[in-house]
Amino acid sequence: MDSCLSIKNILLLDSEGNRVAVKYYSDEWLTNSAKEAFEKALFFKTQKTNARTEEEISMFENHIIVYKFVQDPHFFVTGTEGENELILVTVLKGFFYAIGLLLRGIVVKKEALENLDLILLCLDEILDGGIILETDANAVAGKVVSHSVDATAPLSEQTISQALATAREHLARSLLK
């Protein structure tokens, strides 16, 4: 395990430093309050940088942080002090561009929250327990989309948002009859 490239966490924060979607792969932050404190401190350290045009790399609390900002969401990937920065940037780019593909280019907090299921699936396709599985954005987005099931499938095989949409459709049809 020590020879495998490992990610400590991957964060998607809004423009105020609040969580949109986060996943921790290390037990370095044991409590939720420790995780939130790390996120806030990281956000305040990086908020004045210009990471909108390209990815930035920084050291923070003995970790290498790579990050990129869009209009609202801020994307972060954390690795250990000795981790290869180029690998971390590759993971960040894969996550960033896969989210862009899944959200059809509308990468804002509202759209991200409405499609949180896709974002969490995206995280699971990129990383497993901190180990990098896939970094190609097209492959990740394709796998996430292939997990989506059509509305005729049983509710047990649908994501929560798909199940709610199906329930809304059934309710609307029953009211119109």
MIPA-147402 format. One record per residue (C-alpha): x, y, z. Coordinates in pm, 1 decimal. Each point is the difference from the previous one (the first is absolute). Example, Ala and Ser with C-alpha at 12.3 -4.5 7.8 and 13.67 -1.06 7.14 Angstrom:
BEGIN
+----------+----------+----------+
!       xx !       yy !       zz !
+----------+----------+----------+
!   1230.0 !   -450.0 !    780.0 !
!    137.0 !    344.0 !    -66.0 !
+----------+----------+----------+
This chain:
BEGIN
+----------+----------+----------+
!       xx !       yy !       zz !
+----------+----------+----------+
!      0.0 !      0.0 !      0.0 !
!    289.0 !    238.9 !     68.7 !
!    119.1 !    -27.9 !   -360.3 !
!   -345.8 !     84.4 !   -141.8 !
!    -83.2 !    357.3 !    -77.4 !
!   -253.3 !    107.8 !    256.8 !
!   -231.4 !    296.6 !     31.7 !
!    -86.2 !    132.6 !    347.8 !
!   -321.2 !    174.4 !   -102.5 !
!   -180.8 !    161.2 !   -287.4 !
!   -211.8 !    306.8 !     67.4 !
!   -258.4 !    200.9 !   -187.5 !
!    -72.8 !    319.6 !    193.6 !
!   -217.7 !    296.7 !    -87.1 !
!    120.1 !    360.1 !    -31.3 !
!    -34.6 !     48.1 !    377.7 !
!    194.3 !   -311.1 !     97.7 !
!   -303.8 !   -213.4 !     82.0 !
!    -25.7 !   -364.2 !   -102.5 !
!   -167.2 !    -98.9 !   -320.1 !
!    150.7 !   -349.5 !    -26.3 !
!    299.0 !   -138.5 !    189.5 !
!    156.5 !   -340.0 !     40.0 !
!    275.2 !    -85.3 !    248.7 !
!    221.1 !   -304.3 !    -54.4 !
!    224.7 !     47.3 !    302.9 !
!    -71.2 !    -34.5 !    370.1 !
!    221.8 !    300.5 !     63.5 !
!   -311.1 !    208.8 !     68.1 !
!   -198.4 !   -208.7 !    247.3 !
!   -299.1 !    221.1 !     69.6 !
!   -232.9 !    192.8 !   -222.7 !
!     97.6 !    322.8 !    176.9 !
!    369.4 !    -69.1 !    -75.4 !
!    -88.6 !    -52.4 !   -366.6 !
!   -202.3 !    321.4 !    -12.2 !
!    281.2 !    194.2 !    169.7 !
!    247.3 !   -134.1 !   -257.5 !
!   -234.6 !     98.7 !   -285.2 !
!    -51.7 !    354.3 !    135.5 !
!    372.7 !     55.0 !     60.1 !
!     85.2 !   -132.4 !   -345.6 !
!   -264.6 !    218.0 !   -161.2 !
!    122.3 !    315.8 !    173.8 !
!    361.3 !    -75.4 !    -94.1 !
!    -83.1 !    -42.3 !   -368.2 !
!   -286.3 !    243.4 !    -60.7 !
!    221.4 !    290.5 !   -110.3 !
!    187.1 !   -200.8 !   -262.8 !
!    -81.1 !      1.7 !   -368.8 !
!    -74.0 !   -367.4 !    -57.3 !
!   -267.8 !     70.3 !   -258.6 !
!    214.1 !    -30.7 !   -308.5 !
!    210.2 !   -299.0 !    100.2 !
!     63.9 !   -229.5 !    293.2 !
!    202.0 !    126.8 !    294.9 !
!    223.9 !   -202.0 !    232.8 !
!     62.3 !     91.8 !    361.8 !
!    130.6 !   -144.1 !    325.6 !
!   -246.0 !      6.4 !    288.9 !
!     43.4 !   -168.5 !    340.0 !
!    261.3 !   -246.7 !   -135.8 !
!   -221.0 !    -89.3 !   -295.0 !
!     22.1 !     78.7 !   -368.0 !
!   -318.6 !    163.8 !   -116.9 !
!    -94.5 !     45.9 !   -363.9 !
!   -303.5 !    209.5 !    -75.3 !
!   -199.7 !    174.2 !   -268.6 !
!   -293.0 !    239.1 !     19.9 !
!   -295.4 !     53.3 !   -230.0 !
!   -255.6 !    277.0 !     47.1 !
!   -132.4 !   -145.1 !    323.5 !
!    134.7 !   -348.4 !     78.4 !
!    356.8 !    -42.3 !    117.3 !
!    162.0 !   -336.9 !    -72.2 !
!    275.6 !   -134.3 !    230.5 !
!    207.2 !   -319.0 !      6.7 !
!    226.2 !    -72.0 !    298.5 !
!    300.5 !   -231.4 !      2.2 !
!    284.2 !    -75.3 !    237.3 !
!    308.8 !    217.0 !     15.6 !
!    201.8 !   -238.6 !   -218.4 !
!   -271.1 !    -60.6 !   -260.2 !
!     59.4 !     74.1 !   -366.7 !
!   -164.4 !    335.1 !    -80.9 !
!    -59.3 !    -96.5 !   -362.8 !
!   -202.5 !   -302.8 !    106.8 !
!   -207.9 !    216.3 !    234.1 !
!    -58.4 !    251.1 !   -280.1 !
!   -107.4 !   -284.7 !   -229.4 !
!   -256.7 !   -115.0 !    258.1 !
!   -122.9 !    357.6 !     42.7 !
!    -34.6 !     48.8 !   -376.4 !
!   -183.4 !   -329.6 !    -35.6 !
!   -244.3 !     96.7 !    273.9 !
!    -39.9 !    357.8 !   -124.5 !
!    -65.7 !    -90.3 !   -364.4 !
!   -220.8 !   -299.8 !     84.3 !
!   -220.3 !    226.8 !    211.7 !
!     -9.0 !    249.2 !   -286.8 !
!   -115.6 !   -275.1 !   -236.9 !
!   -258.9 !   -136.6 !    243.2 !
!   -142.8 !    345.4 !     76.0 !
!      0.6 !     89.2 !   -370.9 !
!    240.5 !    289.4 !     52.4 !
!   -215.0 !    170.0 !    264.1 !
!    235.7 !    -40.3 !    295.0 !
!   -167.2 !    208.9 !    270.8 !
!    -96.7 !    -89.1 !    356.0 !
!   -372.7 !    -30.5 !    -70.9 !
!     55.3 !   -240.0 !   -289.5 !
!    256.4 !   -196.4 !    201.9 !
!   -242.7 !    -44.1 !    290.3 !
!   -279.6 !   -106.1 !   -234.7 !
!    232.4 !   -264.9 !   -146.9 !
!    178.1 !   -100.1 !    319.1 !
!    -60.8 !   -366.7 !    -75.7 !
!    199.1 !     31.4 !   -323.2 !
!    283.0 !    180.8 !    177.1 !
!     25.4 !   -267.0 !    268.4 !
!     -3.9 !   -273.6 !   -263.9 !
!    273.0 !    191.6 !   -180.0 !
!    213.5 !     -0.6 !    314.4 !
!    -52.3 !   -375.1 !     34.0 !
!    104.8 !    -58.4 !   -361.0 !
!    319.0 !    206.3 !     38.9 !
!    113.6 !   -126.7 !    341.1 !
!    -51.9 !   -305.3 !    215.0 !
!    122.2 !     39.8 !    355.5 !
!    242.6 !    269.2 !   -115.9 !
!    147.9 !   -220.3 !   -273.3 !
!    -25.8 !    148.0 !   -348.3 !
!   -214.1 !   -208.2 !   -235.3 !
!    -64.4 !    228.5 !   -296.7 !
!     94.9 !    355.4 !    -96.2 !
!   -139.2 !     30.3 !   -353.4 !
!   -299.5 !    233.8 !     28.1 !
!   -182.6 !   -154.6 !   -296.5 !
!     37.5 !   -351.5 !    140.4 !
!   -112.5 !    110.5 !    347.6 !
!   -302.6 !    189.7 !   -134.5 !
!    -87.6 !   -295.5 !   -223.1 !
!      8.7 !   -241.6 !    293.0 !
!   -212.2 !    232.5 !    213.0 !
!   -256.3 !     42.6 !   -278.2 !
!     -8.3 !   -375.2 !    -58.8 !
!    -97.5 !    -43.3 !    366.1 !
!   -312.0 !    207.2 !    -58.2 !
!   -304.0 !   -212.4 !    -61.7 !
!   -307.8 !     84.3 !   -206.1 !
!   -329.6 !     91.9 !    168.1 !
!   -157.6 !   -339.3 !    -76.0 !
!    250.0 !   -181.2 !    221.8 !
!   -105.5 !   -107.1 !    351.0 !
!     43.4 !    268.5 !    265.6 !
!    263.9 !   -210.4 !    174.7 !
!    227.4 !     40.0 !   -305.0 !
!    -44.0 !    376.4 !    -36.1 !
!    193.2 !    280.6 !    163.5 !
!   -188.7 !    218.7 !    246.7 !
!    -46.9 !    285.0 !   -247.3 !
!   -121.3 !   -240.2 !   -268.0 !
!   -243.7 !   -161.9 !    244.5 !
!   -137.1 !    342.1 !    100.7 !
!    -40.1 !    100.9 !   -364.3 !
!   -184.1 !   -326.1 !    -72.9 !
!   -225.6 !     52.4 !    303.0 !
!    -76.7 !    357.3 !   -115.0 !
!    -91.7 !   -126.4 !   -347.1 !
!   -230.4 !   -267.9 !    142.3 !
!   -167.1 !    253.1 !    233.0 !
!    -49.2 !    251.3 !   -282.2 !
!   -152.4 !   -269.9 !   -224.2 !
!   -235.5 !   -115.9 !    276.3 !
!   -113.4 !    358.4 !     68.9 !
!    -65.3 !     67.6 !   -368.9 !
!   -221.1 !   -307.7 !    -43.6 !
+----------+----------+----------+
